[in-house]
Each structure stands twice: as structure tokens, then as C-alpha cells.
Amino acid sequence: MLRVMCDDRGAEFYVPEHKYLGDNGAMIAYTGRLMLESGQSLPIDSTQINPSYRSDQVEVTWKPPERRTNPGTADRNRLSARGAEAIVEFGIGTAVKRRLSKRYRVTALDKRLITERTRAEARLIAAARSAGVPTPVIHDITADTIVMDRIDGLLLTHGLSADSVREAGKVVGKLHGAGIMHGDLTTSNMILKDGQCVLIDFGLSQAATEIEQRGVDIHVFFQTLTSTTANSIALKVAFCEGYKETFNGADDVITREHEIELRGRYL
């Protein structure tokens, strides 16, 4: 499986020495040592946490030149972005999202899944927009592709404040009120533009009205806040304020989110 995934991306697969594999901290330190020995370093004032940084943006300088790749270049230039299920190519005012074929799936099943998921995503984007949720406008759909507006703005990840997160809560309240769960409700899938919080990437969305699924949606968002800012408690309060403004069932969902959080704790 790993070989197929690497072949699809033009990559080679390497792992640290076996003695380092039981500890993520050791693997990070080992990679840092390789970077340092290859002459790659950063001044202390440039080492702040970047929650949007991806591992495929790391420029590998400790391999021979002919074996180096830098797949993050396109992402940094905003020409394209690749996820697990799709690639998004950006043009002037447009974003073209194309679902990718999986070679490990039976061909007929692969085509069917891609078509069904592409159409389902487009339907849910349209339904959310009809319910007053800011989303990209869709211009065209094919069996594997959605052509929509490109949303240029500031990722919520980089614009966290009580006001912006409260606005996010209002938007999610409208989404849940329309019977839709986002499925990947992170600060990287929200863009601040013209005073609005625009939701993007509905690839994992579902039509759902269950309290549990809505609670999971919010729990994912709260986990993102916890991992990206020290001010997460105040921001969660702001989110809940906005959420309650636009969704009548907010109290039950917030209670369920807390229950979900407790399930994941251990002694």
C-alpha cells in the first residue's frame, strides 16, 4: 500500500533507524539532526509554530541532489494544493477540485465512488449556500471535478480572535440548522473574507441531523483550537455564543461535545 501511494506521488519511502521508531520526539530530533548536518538551520525568532505547515513542504537537503524533491513549492505559490482525496488547482478567480483515482481500488468501484462523492459534495455545498452559509459558488461539475470560486482571504488559523471565532460559530450554526455536518471542521477550512467566515472543503460532509454527529463536528473544531492557540478556552466560549445565535438546538449539541471530549480522556 505504501509503495503504491508513494508511486502515485513520485516519492520514495524512508524511515529512521529502528531504534528511533518508538518515540515521535526521537524521530523529530533525528530529523532535526539530519537537517543541521546538511547545513539547514533556522534562527530562533523564525521557529514559531506554523499550524498550516505540511510535512510535504519540507525541503530535503540531506539526500543527493538527484533524489531530492520539493513538492511543497506549488502549495506555497498557491498554484495547487493536494489532499488525501483530491487535488485543487487555482486559477484567476477559480478553484478546480478534482478527485483522484486510487490504484488499490477495483477500477469500476473507484470510478463509481469518485462520481458519487463528487456529486454529493456539490449538492451539500449548494444546500449549505441556500441556507445562508458562505461557501464558494459552483460553476461546473463533471464526474470527478467541481469548478468553483476561488476564495482569497485569511485562513481562520491565522486570524483567530473572539470576533472571528464567534462568526465561525454563527456559520456552523446555520450549517447544522440546514441538516449538514461538515466532517472536517478545522480552522484551515474556514477563510475570513469581507467580514464573513467562508466554509470550504466539503469533501467529508454528510446530510445529518443527529446530535452525536453535530457534536463530533464541533469537537473537531475545538481540538483544532486547543492545538493552535493558548487562548482556546476563551475562543471556545466565543464560538458557542455565535453557534447559539443561529441554531436552536445548540445547547444539546454543546453538551454532547463535552461528553465526547470526556470519552477521549484516560488516566
RORO-694572 format. One line per 10 residues: number of its first residue (from 1); their letters; for each residue x, y, z of N, C-alpha, C. Coordinates in steps of 0.05 Angstrom, whole numbers. Layout:
! RORO-694572
NUM	a	X:Y:Z:X:Y:Z:X:Y:Z  ... $
! end
This chain:
! RORO-694572
1	mlrvmcddrg	16:-24:0:0:0:0:17:25:0  37:26:18:55:50:19:70:54:-7  78:32:-19:92:34:-45:75:46:-66  49:37:-67:30:48:-87:26:78:-82  22:86:-57:18:114:-50:42:131:-58  66:121:-53:90:136:-60:93:138:-90  88:116:-104:90:116:-133:71:137:-145  46:139:-134:27:158:-145:36:187:-141  53:191:-122:62:218:-115:91:223:-124  103:204:-138:131:207:-146:150:209:-123 $
11	aefyvpehky	144:195:-102:161:197:-77:174:170:-71  194:171:-54:207:147:-43:201:146:-13  201:122:-2:193:118:26:218:112:42  223:127:64:245:122:82:235:124:110  248:110:128:241:112:157:267:115:172  266:127:197:290:129:213:300:101:222  323:101:234:334:76:244:314:64:264  314:38:265:293:23:281:293:32:310  316:39:321:316:45:350:302:72:356  296:88:335:283:113:340:252:111:335 $
21	lgdngamiay	242:88:326:215:87:317:194:86:338  201:83:363:181:81:384:174:107:398  186:129:388:183:155:402:182:177:381  159:191:379:157:213:359:177:235:365  181:241:390:201:261:397:229:254:387  236:229:389:262:220:380:264:222:349  241:215:335:242:217:306:244:246:297  231:264:311:233:293:304:262:302:309  273:295:332:301:302:338:320:291:318  316:266:310:333:253:290:332:268:263 $
31	tgrlmlesgq	308:276:255:305:291:230:319:318:233  316:331:256:330:356:261:360:354:259  370:332:269:399:327:267:408:325:238  392:310:221:399:307:193:398:335:179  378:351:186:376:378:174:401:395:182  408:394:207:430:410:216:457:401:203  461:375:201:485:365:189:487:372:159  464:377:147:464:384:118:465:414:114  468:429:136:471:458:134:445:473:136  423:460:143:397:472:144:390:480:173 $
41	slpidstqin	387:505:179:380:514:206:363:539:204  351:546:227:334:570:229:342:586:253  341:613:250:345:629:274:322:625:293  327:629:319:306:624:340:281:640:334  283:665:325:259:682:322:243:674:297  252:653:282:237:643:259:225:615:264  225:607:290:217:580:296:190:578:310  173:599:306:146:598:318:130:576:304  110:566:319:93:545:308:77:555:285  77:540:263:60:546:240:40:523:237 $
51	psyrsdqvev	15:526:246:-4:504:245:-12:495:217  -6:511:197:-13:504:169:10:491:154  33:488:168:56:476:154:53:447:150  59:437:126:55:409:120:82:395:117  83:370:123:108:355:121:118:353:92  100:355:72:109:354:45:120:380:35  121:400:53:134:426:45:163:427:54  172:407:69:200:406:78:219:402:55  238:420:52:258:416:31:280:397:41  282:374:29:301:354:37:329:361:25 $
61	twkpperrtn	347:368:43:374:376:34:395:356:42  387:334:55:406:315:64:407:290:47  395:291:23:397:270:3:412:280:-21  424:263:-38:437:272:-62:418:289:-79  429:309:-93:411:327:-108:392:313:-127  401:292:-140:383:279:-160:360:264:-147  361:261:-120:339:246:-106:322:265:-89  327:291:-92:311:310:-76:286:317:-91  265:322:-75:240:333:-86:231:355:-68  216:373:-79:205:395:-63:176:399:-71 $
71	pgtadrnrls	158:380:-64:130:381:-73:115:404:-61  125:417:-41:110:439:-29:111:465:-44  128:467:-65:131:492:-80:104:502:-90  89:484:-103:63:493:-115:44:503:-93  44:490:-70:27:499:-48:34:527:-39  61:532:-37:69:558:-27:62:579:-47  62:573:-73:56:593:-93:26:594:-99  10:578:-85:-19:578:-88:-27:570:-115  -12:553:-129:-20:543:-155:-37:518:-153  -31:502:-132:-47:478:-128:-43:469:-99 $
81	argaeaivef	-61:452:-90:-59:440:-64:-69:412:-66  -56:393:-53:-64:365:-55:-71:354:-28  -93:340:-27:-101:327:-2:-102:297:-7  -114:282:12:-115:253:10:-133:244:-12  -154:259:-18:-174:250:-37:-175:266:-63  -163:290:-63:-167:307:-86:-143:327:-89  -141:338:-113:-122:360:-118:-138:384:-126  -131:407:-116:-144:432:-123:-124:450:-138  -132:458:-162:-115:476:-178:-128:503:-179  -112:524:-173:-122:551:-172:-116:566:-197 $
91	gigtavkrrl	-137:580:-207:-134:597:-230:-142:625:-222  -145:643:-241:-154:670:-235:-183:670:-227  -189:672:-202:-216:672:-192:-229:645:-191  -216:624:-198:-228:597:-197:-211:577:-181  -225:557:-171:-212:534:-158:-224:509:-170  -207:492:-181:-217:467:-194:-209:444:-177  -228:431:-164:-223:408:-147:-229:382:-161  -208:366:-164:-211:340:-179:-204:317:-160  -223:299:-157:-218:275:-141:-199:256:-155  -181:244:-140:-160:227:-151:-168:198:-150 $
101	skryrvtald	-160:184:-171:-164:155:-173:-145:141:-153  -155:119:-141:-139:103:-123:-133:76:-136  -107:72:-141:-100:48:-156:-105:22:-141  -107:24:-114:-111:0:-98:-141:-8:-98  -159:8:-110:-187:1:-112:-193:-12:-139  -213:-29:-139:-223:-40:-164:-232:-17:-182  -224:-18:-208:-229:5:-225:-258:14:-226  -276:-5:-230:-304:2:-232:-314:15:-206  -306:3:-184:-314:14:-158:-302:42:-153  -277:45:-161:-263:70:-158:-278:93:-173 $
111	krlitertra	-286:87:-198:-300:108:-214:-327:114:-202  -341:94:-192:-367:98:-180:-365:115:-155  -346:108:-138:-342:123:-113:-335:153:-119  -317:157:-138:-309:184:-144:-333:201:-154  -349:189:-172:-372:203:-183:-392:209:-161  -399:189:-145:-419:193:-123:-409:214:-103  -384:213:-96:-374:232:-76:-371:260:-87  -364:262:-112:-363:289:-125:-390:302:-126  -410:286:-134:-438:297:-136:-449:304:-108  -443:286:-89:-453:291:-62:-441:316:-50 $
121	earliaaars	-415:320:-55:-402:345:-45:-414:370:-57  -419:369:-83:-431:392:-97:-459:398:-86  -475:377:-82:-502:380:-72:-502:393:-44  -483:385:-27:-482:395:0:-472:424:1  -453:430:-17:-444:458:-19:-467:476:-27  -483:467:-47:-505:483:-56:-527:485:-34  -532:464:-20:-552:464:1:-543:483:24  -518:482:31:-508:499:52:-510:528:44  -503:534:19:-505:562:10:-534:572:10  -552:554:3:-581:561:3:-591:568:31 $
131	agvptpvihd	-577:556:51:-585:560:79:-571:584:91  -557:599:75:-544:624:84:-515:620:94  -503:596:89:-475:591:96:-457:602:74  -438:619:80:-420:628:59:-402:605:49  -404:599:24:-388:578:11:-379:588:-16  -360:574:-29:-354:581:-57:-378:575:-75  -381:592:-96:-402:588:-116:-392:567:-136  -409:547:-142:-402:526:-161:-409:535:-189  -390:531:-208:-395:539:-236:-399:514:-254  -387:492:-247:-389:468:-265:-383:443:-249 $
141	itadtivmdr	-394:421:-258:-389:395:-245:-386:374:-267  -366:356:-264:-364:333:-281:-363:308:-263  -357:285:-274:-357:260:-258:-337:261:-235  -315:276:-238:-295:276:-218:-285:304:-209  -298:325:-220:-288:352:-216:-310:372:-209  -303:390:-191:-320:413:-185:-305:439:-191  -316:456:-208:-304:482:-213:-320:503:-197  -306:518:-181:-319:537:-163:-302:562:-160  -314:582:-146:-299:606:-140:-275:601:-123  -254:615:-129:-230:615:-111:-235:636:-89 $
151	idglllthgl	-232:628:-64:-236:646:-42:-209:656:-32  -204:681:-37:-179:693:-28:-184:709:-3  -171:701:18:-175:714:44:-155:704:64  -161:707:89:-143:698:111:-154:673:124  -138:652:124:-147:628:138:-153:635:167  -175:623:178:-181:628:206:-158:620:224  -143:601:216:-119:592:231:-101:616:238  -99:635:219:-81:657:222:-95:683:231  -121:681:236:-136:704:244:-154:699:268  -144:683:286:-160:675:309:-164:698:328 $
161	sadsvreagk	-189:705:334:-197:725:353:-225:718:363  -234:731:384:-261:725:394:-281:732:373  -277:754:358:-297:762:338:-298:742:314  -274:734:305:-274:716:281:-284:689:288  -278:679:312:-288:652:320:-318:653:326  -327:676:337:-356:679:341:-371:678:314  -359:691:294:-371:690:267:-371:661:256  -349:647:262:-348:618:254:-371:603:267  -376:608:292:-397:595:306:-424:600:294  -429:625:285:-454:631:271:-457:615:246 $
171	vvgklhgagi	-436:613:231:-436:599:205:-442:569:210  -428:557:229:-432:529:235:-460:524:245  -471:543:260:-499:540:269:-518:539:246  -514:556:226:-531:555:202:-527:529:187  -503:519:186:-497:494:172:-512:471:186  -510:469:212:-523:448:226:-554:451:225  -563:475:225:-592:480:223:-603:471:196  -585:470:176:-593:460:149:-591:430:147  -583:417:169:-582:387:169:-556:377:155  -534:392:158:-509:385:145:-487:385:166 $
181	mhgdlttsnm	-471:364:167:-446:365:183:-423:367:164  -403:383:172:-381:388:154:-362:365:151  -356:352:173:-339:328:173:-309:334:176  -300:359:171:-272:365:174:-271:395:183  -283:400:205:-288:428:214:-263:438:228  -243:446:213:-218:457:225:-215:486:217  -197:500:230:-193:528:224:-179:532:197  -169:510:185:-157:512:158:-178:509:136  -203:502:144:-224:500:124:-244:523:128  -235:545:139:-251:569:142:-234:593:133 $
191	ilkdgqcvli	-245:610:116:-230:633:106:-245:658:113  -231:677:124:-242:703:131:-241:722:107  -263:731:98:-264:749:74:-288:768:77  -282:794:75:-302:814:75:-321:812:99  -310:806:122:-325:804:147:-341:778:150  -338:760:131:-352:734:133:-332:712:138  -342:690:148:-326:665:151:-336:645:130  -321:640:110:-329:623:87:-319:595:93  -338:576:91:-331:547:94:-322:536:68  -300:520:68:-290:507:44:-286:477:50 $
201	dfglsqaate	-280:462:29:-274:434:31:-296:417:44  -317:412:29:-339:395:38:-336:366:31  -311:357:26:-306:330:17:-315:309:36  -317:314:62:-325:294:81:-353:301:93  -367:319:81:-393:328:91:-414:307:87  -435:308:104:-458:290:103:-483:305:110  -505:295:99:-531:304:109:-536:290:135  -539:304:157:-542:291:183:-555:310:203  -573:300:219:-587:316:239:-583:305:267  -567:284:270:-563:272:297:-546:290:314 $
211	ieqrgvdihv	-552:291:340:-537:308:358:-508:298:360  -504:271:359:-477:260:361:-459:270:338  -469:270:314:-452:278:292:-446:308:293  -466:324:301:-461:352:304:-441:357:326  -443:341:348:-423:343:370:-395:337:361  -393:316:344:-367:309:333:-355:331:316  -372:344:300:-363:366:284:-351:388:301  -365:396:322:-355:417:340:-330:408:355  -330:382:363:-307:372:378:-281:374:361  -284:368:335:-260:370:317:-251:399:316 $
221	ffqtltstta	-270:418:315:-262:446:315:-248:454:341  -259:446:363:-248:453:389:-220:440:392  -216:416:382:-189:404:383:-169:420:367  -178:431:344:-160:448:328:-152:473:344  -172:486:357:-166:509:373:-145:503:395  -150:480:409:-132:472:431:-103:468:421  -101:458:397:-74:452:386:-60:476:374  -75:498:369:-62:520:355:-60:546:371  -72:548:394:-71:573:409:-73:567:439  -60:584:454:-62:582:484:-87:595:494 $
231	nsialkvafc	-102:609:477:-126:623:485:-151:607:477  -149:581:476:-170:564:466:-196:566:482  -194:568:509:-218:568:526:-235:592:519  -224:616:517:-239:640:511:-251:638:483  -236:626:464:-246:624:437:-269:604:435  -267:582:451:-290:563:451:-315:577:461  -312:594:481:-336:608:492:-347:626:470  -329:640:455:-339:658:433:-353:641:412  -342:618:405:-354:601:385:-383:593:393  -385:585:418:-411:576:428:-431:599:428 $
241	egyketfnga	-422:623:433:-440:646:433:-452:650:404  -434:648:384:-443:651:357:-461:628:348  -453:604:357:-468:580:350:-497:581:360  -500:591:385:-527:593:397:-544:614:383  -531:634:371:-547:655:357:-562:644:333  -551:624:320:-562:615:294:-573:587:294  -571:573:317:-580:545:317:-595:540:343  -621:533:341:-638:529:365:-630:506:382  -618:485:369:-610:462:385:-582:463:395  -571:487:397:-543:490:404:-536:478:432 $
251	ddvitrehei	-553:483:452:-546:474:479:-542:444:481  -560:429:468:-557:400:468:-532:390:454  -525:404:432:-501:396:417:-475:402:434  -475:425:446:-452:433:462:-448:414:486  -471:406:498:-469:386:520:-458:360:509  -467:351:486:-457:326:474:-427:328:467  -418:352:458:-390:355:452:-373:351:477  -383:361:500:-368:357:524:-367:327:532  -388:313:527:-388:284:532:-368:270:514  -367:278:489:-348:266:470:-320:271:479 $
261	elrgryl	-315:295:489:-288:302:499:-280:283:522  -299:279:540:-293:262:564:-287:233:556  -300:224:534:-295:196:525:-266:192:517  -254:213:507:-227:210:496:-205:213:517  -213:220:542:-193:223:563:-187:196:576  -163:194:587:-155:170:601:-137:177:624  -135:159:644:-119:164:667:-91:153:663 $
! end
